[in-house]
Amino acid sequence: MRPGQKLKQQRPLRPVQLALLALLLSLPLQARALPPFADVHVHYKWNQEELTSAGQAIQVLQENNTVLALVIGTPAEHALKLQQLAPQRIIPVWSPYQAPGDWSTWAFDRTVLERARKALDSGHWHGIGELHLISGFTPAWETPVISGLMKLAIEHDIPVLLHTEYSRTQHLDALCRSHPGLKIIWAHAGAILEPAQVDEVMSACPAVWTELSARDPWRYVDTPITDTDGRLLPEWRQLIERYPDRFLVGSDPVWPVERLDSWDQADSGWQQYDRFLDFHRTWLKALPPELEEKLRLTNALGLFGKDAATEQ
C-alpha cells in the first residue's frame, strides 16, 4: 500500500457466498486441494467391512473428493450400505456373487437371472458387475446366464461392468456385437491387453467405455500404462486421445494383491485408496486440461446422467 492510500471498504458477503464458504470450510483440508474425481470401480465387500465401516468408507471418498463412486457390493447389499449414507455420491451396482469362488462359477448358476431381475426391478441398482469372464473358467457368452444378464441390462438401460482376462479380444467383440444397445464398462482395459488390442474392441464396439483401474505399479505390473516416473506411455496416450469421451478411471480398492478373495481374511483395500487415486491423478495431470477433466470426471458423470455442477 502506498503512503496515504486509504483502505477500500469491504462489502458484506451475500448469503449465497456465505453458504459456499461454509461448504468449503466443511470439507476436509485434503479434499479442498483436490479436483473432484469420479471413480468407476469401487468394491465394498464382506471382508472389507471388518476393517472399514460404511461411515469410514464414505469419509475416505470425501477426503479424496470422490464425488461419484460406482460401488460393487459383495454380497450386493453391501453397496446399499454406502448408498444410504451418501445417496448423491454412490451408484450401487448389483453383483451375483454371494459365496467364495463365485467369480469363477456365477455363469453356471441358473438362479442368477431370477435374482438379477428381482433386484433390478426394485430400482435400487444402476449397473451389473463386476462380472469376471476369465479364460479357463467362463463358458461361451451364448450360454443362458451370461446372455440373459446382458439382455436384462439392455432392458433396464444400465451398464455392465465386465472383467475380461483373455489374451485375445474376440470374446468381448462377439458379445458386444451380438447385443446391440448394451452398455459395457470394460474393467482394467482388458487387464492383460496391449493398447492395439484395446483399440480393436473400442473401434468395433462404440458402446464400450474402457476404464483403467488396477493398471498401476502394484496390480497388472506386466502390462503397465505408465513408465517408472508415472507418466502415461505414448501408445496409451494416443489411444485415449483417439477416444477421449470413452475412457474412465477407477481405484479397485482390493488388497493385498497376492490374495484372491479370501473370505476368511480381512481385505485392507480401503486403506490403500489414497495410493490408487494418487497414481491416476499423477498421470492425468500431464494431459491437456479438457482431456484430463473428461477422464477424471465428466465422462463418468455423463454416462450416469449426472450434472458436473451438481456434483462439485
Residue, then its C-alpha position, 0 to 999 in steps of 0.5 A: m500500500r502506498p503512503g496515504q492510500k486509504l483502505k477500500q471498504q469491504r462489502p458484506l458477503r451475500p448469503v449465497q457466498l456465505a453458504l459456499l464458504a461454509l461448504l468449503l470450510s466443511l470439507p476436509l483440508q485434503a479434499r479442498a486441494l483436490p479436483p473432484f474425481a469420479d471413480v468407476h470401480v469401487h468394491y465394498k465387500w464382506n471382508q472389507e467391512e471388518l476393517t472399514s465401516a460404511g461411515q469410514a468408507i464414505q469419509v475416505l471418498q470425501e477426503n479424496n473428493t470422490v464425488l461419484a463412486l460406482v460401488i460393487g457390493t459383495p454380497a450386493e447389499h453391501a453397496l446399499k450400505l454406502q448408498q444410504l449414507a451418501p445417496q448423491r455420491i454412490i451408484p450401487v451396482w448389483s453383483p451375483y456373487q454371494a459365496p467364495g469362488d463365485w467369480s469363477t462359477w456365477a455363469f453356471d448358476r441358473t438362479v442368477l437371472e431370477r435374482a438379477r431381475k428381482a433386484l433390478d426391478s426394485g430400482h435400487w441398482h444402476g449397473i451389473g458387475e463386476l462380472h469376471l469372464i476369465s479364460g479357463f473358467t467362463p463358458a461361451w457368452e451364448t450360454p443362458v446366464i451370461s446372455g440373459l444378464m446382458k439382455l436384462a441390462i439392455e432392458h433396464d438401460i444400465p451398464v455392465l461392468l465386465h472383467t475380461e482376462y483373455s489374451r485375445t479380444q474376440h470374446l468381448d467383440a462377439l458379445c458386444r456385437s451380438h447385443p446391440g444397445l448394451k452398455i459395457i464398462w470394460a474393467h482394467a482395459g482388458a487387464i492383460l491387453e496391449p493398447a492395439q488390442v484395446d483399440e480393436v474392441m473400442s473401434a468395433c464396439p462404440a458402446v464400450w467405455t474402457e476404464l483403467s483401474a488396477r493398471d498401476p505399479w502394484r496390480y497388472v505390473d506386466t502390462p503397465i500404462t505408465d513408465t517408472d516416473g508415472r507418466l502415461l506411455p505414448e501408445w496409451r496416450q494416443l489411444i485415449e486421445r483417439y477416444p477421449d469421451r470413452f475412457l474412465v478411471g477407477s481405484d479397485p480398492v482390493w488388497p493385498v494383491e497376492r490374495l484372491d478373495s479370501w473370505d476368511q481374511a480381512d481385505s485392507g483395500w480401503q486403506q490403500y485408496d489414497r495410493f490408487l487415486d494418487f497414481h491416476r491423478t499423477w498421470l492425468k495431470a500431464l494431459p491437456p486440461e479438457l482431456e484430463e477433466k473428461l477422464r477424471l470426471t465428466n465422462a463418468l458423470g455423463l454416462f450416469g446422467k449426472d450434472a458436473a455442477t451438481e456434483q462439485 
